[in-house]
């Protein structure tokens, strides 16, 4: 059974953003078990293309099920800016980027527990399409790349 985490509904306190605003909780679905058996270990649906604003909630949400996240790797294509570091309440999160990485994929790493690959759903995606992507990508039979999954759903929606 997959785990869906939306910290809005769990009662978890929102984190202060670097600007002093409140960070909205992460929207994500995790594959069953320690690591998914499909192409992804989970799916993340950020609310914006601002990594500095979005990553704190994701990292904190991942601390409980997967351990302390220390490093994030992204493709810079769809992000407004890629900060080298993002301040979390208890540590600094290091951010790296690789143009060769699928632009709809994010890699989370922890020094103690390994690596996890997440499909990144574009923030402007409709809730219906996001729900389908979360179900497909977190499933054990998910074999398509992140960009292929997004393209397949966009075709289905006629985008």
C-alpha positions in Angstrom: 0.0 0.0 0.0 1.4 3.4 -0.9 1.6 6.2 1.5 0.2 9.7 0.7 1.5 12.5 2.7 -0.2 15.9 2.7 1.0 17.7 5.8 -2.0 20.0 5.6 -4.3 17.3 6.8 -1.9 15.7 9.3 -1.8 18.8 11.6 1.9 19.2 11.3 3.0 22.8 11.9 4.1 24.7 8.8 7.7 25.8 8.6 8.8 29.4 8.3 10.2 30.3 4.9 13.5 32.1 4.4 11.4 35.3 3.6 9.4 34.9 6.9 6.3 33.6 5.1 4.9 30.2 6.0 5.8 27.2 3.9 2.9 25.2 2.7 3.2 21.4 3.5 4.5 19.0 0.9 2.2 17.1 -1.4 3.6 13.7 -2.1 2.9 10.0 -2.5 5.4 7.4 -1.5 5.8 3.9 -3.0 5.2 1.0 -0.7 8.2 -0.3 1.4 11.6 1.3 1.9 12.0 1.8 -1.8 9.5 1.4 -4.6 9.8 -1.5 -7.0 8.9 0.7 -10.0 10.9 3.5 -11.6 10.1 5.9 -8.7 10.2 5.8 -5.0 7.5 8.5 -4.8 5.8 11.5 -6.4 6.1 15.1 -5.4 3.7 17.9 -6.5 5.2 21.3 -5.6 3.0 24.4 -5.5 5.5 26.6 -7.4 8.7 26.6 -9.3 10.6 28.2 -6.4 12.9 25.5 -5.0 14.1 27.6 -2.1 10.4 27.8 -1.0 9.3 24.3 -1.8 12.3 22.1 -0.6 12.0 22.8 3.1 8.6 21.2 3.4 9.6 18.2 1.2 12.8 17.6 3.2 11.0 17.7 6.5 8.2 15.5 5.3 10.8 12.9 4.1 12.7 12.9 7.4 10.1 10.7 9.1 9.6 7.9 6.5 13.1 7.9 4.9 15.6 9.5 7.3 17.4 12.8 7.2 17.6 14.2 3.7 21.0 15.9 3.2 21.2 16.5 -0.6 18.8 17.1 -3.5 19.6 16.8 -7.2 17.5 18.5 -9.9 17.5 19.4 -13.5 17.4 23.2 -13.7 15.1 23.3 -16.7 11.8 23.9 -15.0 13.0 25.8 -11.9 13.2 29.6 -11.7 16.5 29.3 -9.8 18.5 26.5 -8.3 20.0 27.6 -4.9 23.2 25.8 -3.8 21.8 25.5 -0.3 18.4 25.8 1.4 18.1 26.5 5.1 16.0 24.0 7.1 15.0 24.5 10.7 17.8 22.2 11.9 20.3 22.0 9.1 21.4 23.2 5.7 20.1 21.2 2.7 22.6 21.0 -0.2 21.2 21.3 -3.8 22.9 20.2 -6.9 21.8 20.2 -10.5 22.5 18.1 -13.7 21.2 19.1 -17.1 21.4 15.4 -18.1 18.9 14.4 -15.4 15.2 14.0 -16.5 13.7 17.5 -15.9 10.6 15.9 -14.2 12.7 13.9 -11.7 14.2 14.8 -8.4 16.8 12.8 -6.5 16.9 12.9 -2.7 20.0 11.6 -0.9 20.8 10.8 2.7 24.2 9.9 4.1 22.7 7.2 6.3 19.9 5.6 4.3 20.5 6.0 0.6 18.9 7.6 -2.5 15.3 8.0 -3.6 13.9 9.1 -7.0 10.8 11.2 -7.1 8.6 12.1 -10.1 8.0 15.9 -10.0 4.6 16.9 -11.1 4.5 20.4 -12.6 2.9 22.8 -10.2 0.3 24.0 -12.8 -1.0 20.5 -13.3 -4.7 20.0 -12.7 -5.6 18.0 -9.5 -7.2 15.2 -11.6 -4.1 14.7 -13.7 -1.8 15.0 -10.6 -3.9 12.3 -8.9 -3.5 10.0 -11.9 0.3 10.7 -12.0 0.7 10.0 -8.3 -1.1 6.7 -8.7 0.8 5.5 -11.8 4.3 6.6 -10.8 4.2 5.3 -7.2 2.9 1.9 -8.4 5.1 -1.2 -8.6 4.6 -1.5 -12.4 5.8 2.0 -13.2 8.6 1.7 -15.8 8.3 4.9 -17.9 10.6 7.8 -17.4 9.4 10.9 -15.6 9.0 12.9 -18.8 7.3 10.0 -20.6 4.7 9.7 -17.7 4.0 13.4 -17.9 3.7 13.3 -21.7 1.4 10.3 -21.6 -1.0 12.1 -19.1 -0.9 15.3 -21.1 -1.9 13.4 -24.3 -4.7 11.7 -22.4 -5.9 15.2 -21.3 -5.5 16.6 -24.8 -2.9 19.2 -23.7 
